[in-house]
Amino acid sequence: MLTIDQDSEQKEIILKLLLDDRIRILNELMQDEPKSAIELHTASEMDLNVIYRIIHKLNDNNFLNTSFNITPDGKKSYLYKSKLKSIDAKYNKGVFDINLSLNS
């Protein structure tokens, strides 16, 4: 388990990310095994542009593991796996306490 010791601005960013239904849906789809953007699009029926925006947000905040495969025709196929397994957030007297459990 990882406790977030960053300033309140970083904690607020984490909470905003997790309150977005689309991010939660994609996070759930990427928790157990890596998925491509196309696989996420097919499973979620979200617009592909939205998926790429969310992938960039999660990556910018270090919540994704990214890998790639080389397809038979020599192209890279990127795969995304969520680092987030679970989150416990508590608010008490103006103080946020956030604990993240990360995927291995």
C-alpha positions in Angstrom: 0.0 0.0 0.0 1.3 3.5 -0.9 0.3 6.6 1.1 0.2 9.8 -0.9 2.4 12.4 0.9 2.2 15.0 -1.9 0.7 18.4 -1.4 -3.0 18.9 -1.4 -2.9 19.9 -5.1 -1.6 16.4 -6.1 -4.2 14.8 -4.0 -6.9 16.9 -5.6 -5.7 15.8 -9.1 -5.9 12.2 -8.0 -9.4 12.5 -6.7 -10.6 14.4 -9.8 -9.2 11.6 -12.0 -11.0 9.0 -10.0 -14.3 10.8 -9.9 -14.5 10.6 -13.7 -16.8 7.7 -14.7 -14.9 7.2 -18.0 -11.6 6.9 -16.2 -13.0 4.4 -13.7 -14.4 2.3 -16.6 -11.1 2.2 -18.5 -9.2 1.6 -15.3 -11.3 -1.5 -14.6 -10.8 -2.8 -18.1 -7.0 -2.4 -17.8 -6.5 -3.8 -14.2 -6.0 -7.5 -14.9 -4.3 -7.5 -18.3 -2.8 -5.0 -20.7 -5.2 -3.7 -23.4 -4.7 -1.7 -26.6 -6.7 1.5 -27.2 -8.8 -0.4 -29.8 -9.6 -3.1 -27.3 -10.6 -0.4 -24.8 -12.7 1.2 -27.5 -14.5 -2.1 -28.3 -15.1 -3.0 -24.7 -16.3 0.4 -23.5 -17.8 1.8 -26.7 -16.2 5.1 -25.9 -14.9 7.4 -28.6 -11.3 6.5 -29.5 -10.2 10.1 -29.1 -11.6 10.2 -25.5 -9.7 7.0 -24.8 -6.4 8.5 -25.9 -7.0 11.6 -23.8 -7.7 9.5 -20.8 -4.6 7.3 -21.5 -2.5 10.5 -21.6 -4.0 11.8 -18.4 -3.3 8.5 -16.6 0.2 8.3 -18.1 1.0 11.9 -17.1 0.1 11.1 -13.5 2.1 7.8 -13.5 -1.0 5.5 -13.2 -0.2 3.4 -16.3 2.3 0.8 -17.4 2.8 1.0 -21.2 4.3 -1.8 -23.3 4.2 -2.6 -26.9 4.3 -5.5 -29.3 5.5 -5.6 -32.9 2.7 -6.8 -35.2 3.4 -9.3 -38.1 3.4 -6.3 -40.5 6.2 -4.6 -38.4 4.0 -1.9 -36.7 4.1 -1.2 -32.9 0.9 -2.0 -31.0 0.8 -0.2 -27.6 -0.7 -1.9 -24.6 -1.8 -0.2 -21.4 -2.2 -1.7 -17.9 -3.5 0.2 -14.9 -1.2 0.5 -11.9 -4.2 1.3 -9.7 -5.7 -1.7 -7.9 -7.6 0.1 -5.2 -7.9 3.5 -3.5 -8.9 4.5 0.0 -9.6 8.2 0.5 -10.5 9.9 3.7 -11.3 13.5 4.4 -11.1 14.7 8.0 -11.1 18.4 9.2 -9.8 19.7 5.9 -7.1 17.0 5.4 -7.2 14.4 2.6 -5.6 11.0 3.3 -5.2 8.9 0.2 -3.9 5.3 0.2 -3.2 3.6 -3.2 -2.9 -0.1 -3.6 -1.0 -0.7 -6.8 -1.0 -3.7 -9.3 2.2 -5.6 -9.5 
